[in-house]
Amino acid sequence: MKQLMQTRHLSLYYDMDLITEINGETFEATKTGQIQFSHPEGTHDDRLWALALAIYATRTPDTSFMRVAYGVPHNY
């Protein structure tokens, strides 16, 4: 999402609540190496995650694994 915004491939109308959620989100690495996201107490991050999931859903899926699974010849 950040990369899309930086390269101007994602444009949004100005929504102060969404901007606040984006700017308020933090993350840290856990002991197991996972990334844990959080937001300040008393705030929300629902719109942020809805936007992130919508962006993720629009990606072109990598279906190259399907060719191997179904025995379809591929061009390498």
WOQUI-V669840 format. One record per backbone hydrogen bond with DSSP energy under -1.0 kcal/mol. CO is the residue of the C=O (numbers start at 1). NH is the residue of the N-H. Records with the same first field share a line. If there is no record, write none. Layout:
# WOQUI-V669840
CO: NH ; NH
This chain:
# WOQUI-V669840
1: 5
2: 6
3: 7
4: 9 ; 10
15: 19
16: 20
17: 21
18: 22
19: 23
20: 24
21: 25
26: 38
28: 36
30: 33
34: 30
36: 28
38: 26
40: 43
45: 49
46: 50
47: 51
48: 52
49: 53
50: 54
51: 55
52: 56
53: 57
56: 59
63: 66
64: 68
65: 69
66: 70
67: 72
